[in-house]
């Protein structure tokens, strides 16, 4: 699943964040928006705003933002023995990824719901 970089947490580029206390997040956090390939059936839905902490290292079950061929993508982290594999959120085969490609861990998700 692709994700678009929105900027640092304190920039508030999205109205869905107006009720969220962004001061509780460290300065190592930034915002991303889930792309249309996120679909509607997984842990992340198209249009969700993700709060990502670039200082955190992924552990089993985390959503991690990873740079693949110059594009930010979101993966589910899976621990297999002493190693990690990364499963694309939108589906597909899991893969090993070098730690230098991990851009951070999703620490919060804001979903805008239609009324």
C-alpha atoms as an extended CHARMM CRD file, in Angstrom:
* protein
*
       115  EXT
         1         1  UNK       CA              0.0000000000        0.0000000000        0.0000000000  PROA      1               0.0000000000
         2         2  UNK       CA              1.4030000000        3.3660000000       -0.9920000000  PROA      2               0.0000000000
         3         3  UNK       CA              1.3590000000        6.3090000000        1.4090000000  PROA      3               0.0000000000
         4         4  UNK       CA              1.8250000000       10.0260000000        0.7610000000  PROA      4               0.0000000000
         5         5  UNK       CA              4.0680000000       12.1190000000        3.0360000000  PROA      5               0.0000000000
         6         6  UNK       CA              2.0970000000       15.0400000000        4.5310000000  PROA      6               0.0000000000
         7         7  UNK       CA              4.6780000000       16.6710000000        6.7880000000  PROA      7               0.0000000000
         8         8  UNK       CA              5.5810000000       16.9710000000       10.4560000000  PROA      8               0.0000000000
         9         9  UNK       CA              2.8980000000       16.3380000000       13.0770000000  PROA      9               0.0000000000
        10        10  UNK       CA              2.6880000000       19.9910000000       14.1030000000  PROA      10              0.0000000000
        11        11  UNK       CA              1.6490000000       21.2030000000       10.6190000000  PROA      11              0.0000000000
        12        12  UNK       CA             -1.9870000000       19.9080000000       10.9020000000  PROA      12              0.0000000000
        13        13  UNK       CA             -2.5970000000       19.6120000000        7.1550000000  PROA      13              0.0000000000
        14        14  UNK       CA             -5.8200000000       17.6450000000        7.5750000000  PROA      14              0.0000000000
        15        15  UNK       CA             -9.1020000000       18.7170000000        9.2500000000  PROA      15              0.0000000000
        16        16  UNK       CA             -9.5770000000       15.2020000000       10.6780000000  PROA      16              0.0000000000
        17        17  UNK       CA             -6.6950000000       15.9640000000       13.0640000000  PROA      17              0.0000000000
        18        18  UNK       CA             -8.3240000000       18.9850000000       14.6990000000  PROA      18              0.0000000000
        19        19  UNK       CA             -9.5690000000       16.9860000000       17.7090000000  PROA      19              0.0000000000
        20        20  UNK       CA             -6.3360000000       15.0600000000       18.2260000000  PROA      20              0.0000000000
        21        21  UNK       CA             -3.8120000000       16.2480000000       20.8180000000  PROA      21              0.0000000000
        22        22  UNK       CA             -0.7330000000       16.3160000000       18.5940000000  PROA      22              0.0000000000
        23        23  UNK       CA              1.4650000000       17.6260000000       21.4410000000  PROA      23              0.0000000000
        24        24  UNK       CA              1.6220000000       14.1260000000       22.9070000000  PROA      24              0.0000000000
        25        25  UNK       CA              3.6790000000       12.9170000000       19.9400000000  PROA      25              0.0000000000
        26        26  UNK       CA              7.4610000000       13.4180000000       19.9210000000  PROA      26              0.0000000000
        27        27  UNK       CA              9.1400000000       15.6060000000       17.2800000000  PROA      27              0.0000000000
        28        28  UNK       CA             10.3140000000       12.4180000000       15.5350000000  PROA      28              0.0000000000
        29        29  UNK       CA              6.7480000000       11.8760000000       14.2620000000  PROA      29              0.0000000000
        30        30  UNK       CA              5.3500000000       12.8300000000       10.8740000000  PROA      30              0.0000000000
        31        31  UNK       CA              2.0690000000       12.3840000000        8.9900000000  PROA      31              0.0000000000
        32        32  UNK       CA              1.1960000000       10.2420000000        5.9820000000  PROA      32              0.0000000000
        33        33  UNK       CA             -2.0310000000        9.5610000000        4.0970000000  PROA      33              0.0000000000
        34        34  UNK       CA             -2.9290000000        6.0260000000        2.9880000000  PROA      34              0.0000000000
        35        35  UNK       CA             -3.1770000000        5.6620000000       -0.7740000000  PROA      35              0.0000000000
        36        36  UNK       CA             -6.1000000000        4.3410000000       -2.7910000000  PROA      36              0.0000000000
        37        37  UNK       CA             -4.5040000000        0.8990000000       -3.0070000000  PROA      37              0.0000000000
        38        38  UNK       CA             -5.1420000000        0.4780000000        0.7460000000  PROA      38              0.0000000000
        39        39  UNK       CA             -8.6820000000       -0.6210000000       -0.0410000000  PROA      39              0.0000000000
        40        40  UNK       CA            -11.2760000000       -0.9720000000        2.7050000000  PROA      40              0.0000000000
        41        41  UNK       CA            -10.7520000000       -4.4580000000        4.1410000000  PROA      41              0.0000000000
        42        42  UNK       CA             -7.4930000000       -4.2100000000        6.0560000000  PROA      42              0.0000000000
        43        43  UNK       CA             -6.0550000000       -2.4190000000        9.0730000000  PROA      43              0.0000000000
        44        44  UNK       CA             -5.5560000000        0.7440000000        6.9970000000  PROA      44              0.0000000000
        45        45  UNK       CA             -8.2400000000        2.2410000000        4.7350000000  PROA      45              0.0000000000
        46        46  UNK       CA             -7.7860000000        4.6040000000        1.7970000000  PROA      46              0.0000000000
        47        47  UNK       CA             -7.5270000000        8.1790000000        3.0980000000  PROA      47              0.0000000000
        48        48  UNK       CA             -6.5160000000        7.2890000000        6.6690000000  PROA      48              0.0000000000
        49        49  UNK       CA             -3.9510000000        9.6410000000        8.1850000000  PROA      49              0.0000000000
        50        50  UNK       CA             -1.0530000000        7.7350000000        9.7430000000  PROA      50              0.0000000000
        51        51  UNK       CA              1.1530000000        9.1540000000       12.4830000000  PROA      51              0.0000000000
        52        52  UNK       CA              4.6000000000        7.6260000000       12.0170000000  PROA      52              0.0000000000
        53        53  UNK       CA              7.4980000000        7.7250000000       14.4860000000  PROA      53              0.0000000000
        54        54  UNK       CA             10.8030000000        7.5770000000       12.6350000000  PROA      54              0.0000000000
        55        55  UNK       CA             12.7210000000        6.8720000000       15.8750000000  PROA      55              0.0000000000
        56        56  UNK       CA             10.9310000000        3.5760000000       16.6120000000  PROA      56              0.0000000000
        57        57  UNK       CA             12.1510000000        0.2160000000       15.3800000000  PROA      57              0.0000000000
        58        58  UNK       CA              9.4840000000       -2.2520000000       14.2540000000  PROA      58              0.0000000000
        59        59  UNK       CA              8.4810000000       -5.2400000000       16.3770000000  PROA      59              0.0000000000
        60        60  UNK       CA              6.1600000000       -8.1490000000       15.5750000000  PROA      60              0.0000000000
        61        61  UNK       CA              2.7300000000       -6.9330000000       14.4840000000  PROA      61              0.0000000000
        62        62  UNK       CA              3.6900000000       -3.2880000000       13.8980000000  PROA      62              0.0000000000
        63        63  UNK       CA              2.8080000000       -1.3710000000       10.7660000000  PROA      63              0.0000000000
        64        64  UNK       CA              6.0620000000       -0.0560000000        9.3080000000  PROA      64              0.0000000000
        65        65  UNK       CA              6.6600000000        2.5340000000        6.5850000000  PROA      65              0.0000000000
        66        66  UNK       CA              9.3090000000        1.3020000000        4.1730000000  PROA      66              0.0000000000
        67        67  UNK       CA             10.9410000000        2.9450000000        1.1540000000  PROA      67              0.0000000000
        68        68  UNK       CA             10.6970000000        0.6400000000       -1.8820000000  PROA      68              0.0000000000
        69        69  UNK       CA             12.1310000000        1.9680000000       -5.1580000000  PROA      69              0.0000000000
        70        70  UNK       CA             11.7000000000        5.5720000000       -3.9840000000  PROA      70              0.0000000000
        71        71  UNK       CA              8.0650000000        5.0760000000       -2.8850000000  PROA      71              0.0000000000
        72        72  UNK       CA              6.7910000000        4.9710000000        0.7090000000  PROA      72              0.0000000000
        73        73  UNK       CA              4.7630000000        1.8320000000        1.4000000000  PROA      73              0.0000000000
        74        74  UNK       CA              3.1300000000        0.3920000000        4.5230000000  PROA      74              0.0000000000
        75        75  UNK       CA              3.9090000000       -3.1750000000        5.6150000000  PROA      75              0.0000000000
        76        76  UNK       CA              2.8200000000       -5.4110000000        8.4980000000  PROA      76              0.0000000000
        77        77  UNK       CA              5.8650000000       -6.6030000000       10.4630000000  PROA      77              0.0000000000
        78        78  UNK       CA              6.1500000000      -10.3530000000       11.0560000000  PROA      78              0.0000000000
        79        79  UNK       CA              8.8070000000      -11.8990000000       13.2790000000  PROA      79              0.0000000000
        80        80  UNK       CA              9.9500000000      -15.2800000000       11.9770000000  PROA      80              0.0000000000
        81        81  UNK       CA             12.5520000000      -16.7050000000       14.3390000000  PROA      81              0.0000000000
        82        82  UNK       CA             15.3530000000      -14.1550000000       14.7620000000  PROA      82              0.0000000000
        83        83  UNK       CA             14.4460000000      -12.2660000000       11.5530000000  PROA      83              0.0000000000
        84        84  UNK       CA             11.6570000000      -10.0010000000       10.3730000000  PROA      84              0.0000000000
        85        85  UNK       CA              9.5940000000      -10.3080000000        7.2350000000  PROA      85              0.0000000000
        86        86  UNK       CA              7.3190000000       -7.5820000000        5.9350000000  PROA      86              0.0000000000
        87        87  UNK       CA              3.8540000000       -8.2850000000        4.5040000000  PROA      87              0.0000000000
        88        88  UNK       CA              2.3790000000       -5.5670000000        2.2450000000  PROA      88              0.0000000000
        89        89  UNK       CA             -0.7910000000       -4.1630000000        3.8360000000  PROA      89              0.0000000000
        90        90  UNK       CA             -2.6700000000       -4.3300000000        0.5280000000  PROA      90              0.0000000000
        91        91  UNK       CA             -1.6960000000       -7.9890000000        0.0510000000  PROA      91              0.0000000000
        92        92  UNK       CA              1.1410000000       -9.7790000000       -1.6750000000  PROA      92              0.0000000000
        93        93  UNK       CA              4.1190000000      -11.8920000000       -0.7300000000  PROA      93              0.0000000000
        94        94  UNK       CA              6.1090000000      -11.0520000000        2.3810000000  PROA      94              0.0000000000
        95        95  UNK       CA              9.7620000000      -10.1350000000        1.9750000000  PROA      95              0.0000000000
        96        96  UNK       CA             12.9040000000       -9.4440000000        3.9190000000  PROA      96              0.0000000000
        97        97  UNK       CA             13.8830000000       -5.8080000000        4.0330000000  PROA      97              0.0000000000
        98        98  UNK       CA             17.1320000000       -4.2540000000        5.1860000000  PROA      98              0.0000000000
        99        99  UNK       CA             16.7600000000       -2.0110000000        8.2640000000  PROA      99              0.0000000000
       100       100  UNK       CA             18.0140000000        1.0600000000        6.3750000000  PROA      100             0.0000000000
       101       101  UNK       CA             14.8050000000        1.0360000000        4.2670000000  PROA      101             0.0000000000
       102       102  UNK       CA             12.5150000000        1.2710000000        7.3240000000  PROA      102             0.0000000000
       103       103  UNK       CA             11.3500000000        4.8950000000        7.7000000000  PROA      103             0.0000000000
       104       104  UNK       CA              9.3710000000        4.4480000000       10.9050000000  PROA      104             0.0000000000
       105       105  UNK       CA              6.5330000000        2.7200000000       12.7290000000  PROA      105             0.0000000000
       106       106  UNK       CA              2.8690000000        3.7470000000       12.6450000000  PROA      106             0.0000000000
       107       107  UNK       CA              1.9800000000        4.8130000000       16.2050000000  PROA      107             0.0000000000
       108       108  UNK       CA             -1.5220000000        6.1160000000       15.5210000000  PROA      108             0.0000000000
       109       109  UNK       CA             -4.1390000000        6.1630000000       12.7990000000  PROA      109             0.0000000000
       110       110  UNK       CA             -6.9000000000        8.7110000000       12.2040000000  PROA      110             0.0000000000
       111       111  UNK       CA             -9.8600000000        7.6230000000       10.1070000000  PROA      111             0.0000000000
       112       112  UNK       CA            -12.2190000000       10.1560000000        8.5990000000  PROA      112             0.0000000000
       113       113  UNK       CA            -15.7110000000        8.6650000000        8.5820000000  PROA      113             0.0000000000
       114       114  UNK       CA            -18.5460000000        9.8170000000        6.3490000000  PROA      114             0.0000000000
       115       115  UNK       CA            -21.7380000000       10.9720000000        8.0760000000  PROA      115             0.0000000000
